[in-house]
Amino acid sequence: MSPSQPSSSSAPSPIAGPPADGDGTAAPTALTSRAPHVPAERLVAEMVPPPRFQGARFDTYLPDPNQPSQAEAVQVLRTFAAGIDGGADAGGGKRRWFSRGPKKAAAPKGPRGVYLDGGYGVGKTHLLASLWHATPAAPELKAFGTFVELTNLVGALGFQQTVRTLSGHRLLCIDEFELDDPGDTVLVSTLLGKLVEAGVALAATSNTLPGKLGEGRFAAADFLREIQGLSAHFRPLRIDGEDYRHRGLPEAPAPYDEETVTRAAHRTPGASLDDFPSLLGHLSTVHPSRYGAMCDGISAVCLTDVQAVPDQSTALRLVVLADRLYDREVPVLAAGKPFDELFSDEMLRGGYRKKYFRAISRLTALARDAKTLVA
């Protein structure tokens, strides 16, 4: 099951600037007024680490000294990056793991991909972005995106064109590989098979459920089983640890009253202000691939009347929005229910629970970031 995906419009939808308040300052905009058109070329061009991880490097990853698997992952990924052929620009003449030699050349030995398996907030995305930056290839020869963004790209370009577009790359990084939609998993698995044949190096992350931590390679086994024929090309790396977003930090702030949120939205340049149920309804009219563009220029998201999400389709769309806001480091100030009450117990026990736990973790971090808006 995936978020509903309305058809793309053929022309861009203009985003009007917000009207001025009575004192001459710009009134907050509303995400519900935005329905941007995103051409396929932009989807490809934006397959780079998001703003939050533009500065991510192996040297800036701080392994937990109590979790040796974290330091081990850094070393393995450094070696993996060094072994990827950077193309003609890299030079050096030294044969590398993923060299694009003559067709008759022997296939490179060893794993051609790495899979980072672990819980929420152990730094997997930081490590994946660090791998992207460390790989000796030009930016246009490397691609970085979430599983959802990759499926959106296939939807926009078509399968064969996506294969042709990405086959010229040296590295494809897939964050948050999804195992809960059989159709999409098979689609992406087939795509990855084509890219492996073309010599593209692969790296992916996914989440182990909080309740499954300590149960061995639960998520890794699921991942390797789902991508069947590709399993031999991946080396699973288990990364243990607690969620760094909440490690040693106070609890997330309780929701504010609506007057406080509204007042903060009006005095924060670039903020948006939306009624939560209306925003959820609006998300059903915008393709998930456009949620990032919908947040362009937004400095903070202010929400009133936050309440439990009514159904699974709506919940999945909210997960995508939460990911885009987290990528862009946009704080979220809310009135209503706390974020850990967004999803019902049934949802948190169901097949999409990984996504919902991730959304709660990320929205909680963004709520903490928003405290300065009301200081």
Residue pairs with C-beta under 8 A, 6 or more apart in sequence:
1 180
1 181
1 312
1 313
1 316
1 352
2 151
2 181
2 184
2 316
3 283
3 288
3 313
3 316
3 317
3 320
4 284
4 313
4 317
5 155
5 287
5 288
6 284
6 285
6 286
6 287
8 37
8 156
8 287
9 35
9 37
10 37
11 37
12 36
12 37
13 34
13 35
13 36
13 37
15 33
15 34
15 36
15 296
16 33
17 26
17 29
18 26
18 27
18 28
18 29
19 26
19 27
20 26
20 27
21 27
21 266
25 266
25 267
25 269
26 269
27 266
28 265
28 266
28 268
28 271
28 272
28 273
28 302
29 271
29 272
29 273
29 298
30 272
30 273
30 274
31 272
31 274
31 279
31 282
31 294
31 295
31 298
31 301
32 274
32 278
32 279
32 281
32 282
34 286
34 294
35 282
35 285
35 286
35 290
35 294
36 290
36 293
36 294
36 296
37 290
38 287
38 289
38 290
38 292
38 293
40 153
40 156
40 157
42 293
43 149
43 152
43 153
43 156
43 157
43 289
44 143
44 153
44 157
44 165
46 292
47 143
47 144
47 145
47 149
47 153
48 132
48 139
48 142
48 143
48 144
49 56
49 128
49 129
49 132
49 133
49 144
50 327
50 328
51 327
51 328
51 329
52 326
52 327
52 328
52 329
53 125
53 126
53 129
53 327
54 129
56 125
56 126
56 127
56 129
56 130
56 133
57 130
57 133
57 134
58 74
58 77
58 78
58 127
58 130
58 134
60 126
60 130
61 70
61 74
61 123
61 126
61 127
61 130
63 70
63 71
63 74
64 70
64 241
64 242
67 122
67 239
67 240
67 241
69 118
69 237
69 238
69 239
69 240
69 241
70 122
70 123
70 239
70 240
70 241
72 237
73 116
73 127
73 237
73 239
74 127
76 114
76 235
76 237
77 114
77 127
77 130
77 131
77 134
77 237
78 134
80 114
80 131
80 201
80 203
81 131
81 134
81 135
81 136
82 134
82 136
83 96
83 97
83 98
84 96
84 97
84 98
84 135
84 136
84 137
84 170
84 171
84 201
85 96
85 97
85 98
85 99
85 100
85 137
85 170
85 199
86 135
86 136
86 137
86 138
86 141
86 170
87 100
87 137
87 138
87 141
87 170
89 137
89 138
90 136
90 137
95 101
96 108
97 108
97 109
97 110
97 112
97 201
98 108
98 112
98 170
98 199
98 200
98 201
99 105
99 108
99 199
100 199
111 232
111 233
111 234
111 235
112 196
112 201
112 202
112 233
112 234
113 196
113 201
113 202
113 203
113 204
113 230
113 233
113 234
113 235
114 131
114 202
114 203
114 204
114 234
114 235
114 236
114 237
115 177
115 203
115 204
115 205
115 206
115 220
115 223
115 224
115 234
115 235
115 236
115 237
116 124
116 127
116 128
116 203
116 204
116 205
116 206
116 237
116 239
117 205
117 206
117 208
117 217
117 219
117 220
117 223
117 236
117 237
117 238
117 239
118 124
118 207
118 208
118 219
118 238
118 239
118 240
118 241
119 207
119 208
119 209
119 210
119 213
119 240
119 241
119 242
119 243
120 207
120 210
120 243
120 245
120 357
120 358
120 361
121 241
121 242
121 243
121 244
121 245
121 246
121 247
121 361
122 239
122 240
122 241
122 242
122 243
122 244
123 239
123 241
123 244
124 175
124 205
124 239
125 175
125 205
127 205
127 239
128 144
128 173
128 175
128 203
128 204
128 205
129 144
129 173
131 171
131 173
131 203
132 142
132 144
132 171
132 173
135 142
135 170
135 171
135 201
137 169
137 170
137 171
141 168
141 169
141 170
141 171
142 169
142 170
142 171
142 172
142 173
143 166
143 169
143 171
143 172
143 173
144 172
144 173
144 175
145 153
145 173
145 174
145 175
146 174
146 175
146 176
146 323
147 174
147 175
147 176
147 177
147 178
147 184
147 188
148 176
148 178
148 288
148 320
148 323
149 289
150 174
150 188
150 191
151 184
151 187
151 188
152 287
152 288
152 289
153 162
153 289
154 162
154 187
154 188
154 191
155 289
156 289
157 165
159 187
159 190
159 191
162 191
163 191
163 194
163 195
163 198
166 172
166 191
166 195
166 200
167 194
167 195
167 198
167 200
169 195
169 200
170 200
170 201
171 200
171 201
171 202
171 203
172 192
172 195
172 200
172 201
172 202
172 203
173 202
173 203
173 204
174 188
174 202
174 203
174 204
174 205
175 204
175 205
176 205
176 206
176 207
176 323
176 358
177 188
177 204
177 205
177 206
177 223
178 184
178 185
178 206
178 355
179 185
179 206
179 219
179 222
179 223
179 226
179 354
180 351
180 352
180 354
180 355
185 226
185 227
189 226
189 227
189 228
189 229
189 230
192 202
192 227
192 230
193 229
193 230
195 202
196 202
196 230
196 233
202 230
202 233
202 234
204 223
204 234
206 219
206 223
206 354
207 219
207 354
207 357
207 358
208 218
208 219
209 218
209 219
209 353
209 354
209 357
210 357
212 218
212 219
213 240
217 236
217 238
220 236
220 238
223 234
223 236
224 231
224 234
224 236
225 231
227 234
243 361
245 361
245 362
245 364
245 365
246 361
246 364
246 365
249 368
252 338
252 339
252 340
252 364
252 367
252 368
253 367
253 368
253 370
253 371
254 338
255 306
255 334
255 335
255 336
255 337
255 338
256 264
256 333
256 334
256 335
256 374
257 335
258 304
258 305
258 335
260 335
260 374
261 273
261 302
261 303
261 304
261 333
261 334
261 335
262 273
262 302
262 304
264 271
264 300
264 302
264 333
264 373
264 374
265 271
265 272
265 273
265 300
265 302
265 333
266 273
268 299
268 300
268 302
268 373
269 299
270 297
270 298
270 299
270 300
271 298
271 299
271 300
271 301
271 302
271 373
272 298
272 300
272 301
272 302
273 302
273 304
274 301
274 302
274 303
274 304
275 303
275 304
275 305
276 303
276 304
276 305
276 306
276 307
276 334
276 336
277 305
277 307
279 303
280 309
280 310
280 314
280 317
280 318
283 291
283 314
283 317
283 318
283 321
284 313
284 314
284 317
286 294
288 317
288 320
291 320
291 321
291 324
292 324
292 327
292 328
294 324
295 301
295 324
295 325
295 328
295 330
298 328
298 330
299 330
300 330
300 331
300 332
300 333
300 370
300 373
301 325
301 330
301 331
301 332
301 333
301 366
302 332
302 333
302 334
302 373
303 332
303 333
303 334
303 335
303 336
304 334
304 335
304 336
305 335
305 336
306 334
306 335
306 336
306 337
306 339
306 342
307 336
307 337
308 337
308 341
308 342
308 343
308 344
309 315
309 318
309 342
309 343
309 344
309 347
312 347
312 350
312 352
315 342
315 343
315 347
315 352
315 356
316 352
316 355
318 342
318 359
319 352
319 355
319 356
319 358
319 359
322 358
322 359
322 362
322 363
322 366
323 358
323 359
323 362
325 332
325 362
325 363
325 366
326 362
326 363
326 365
326 366
329 369
330 366
331 366
331 367
331 369
331 370
331 372
331 373
332 363
332 366
332 367
332 369
332 370
333 367
333 370
333 373
333 374
334 367
334 370
339 360
339 363
339 364
339 367
340 360
340 364
342 356
342 359
342 360
342 363
343 356
343 359
343 360
347 353
347 356
348 356
348 357
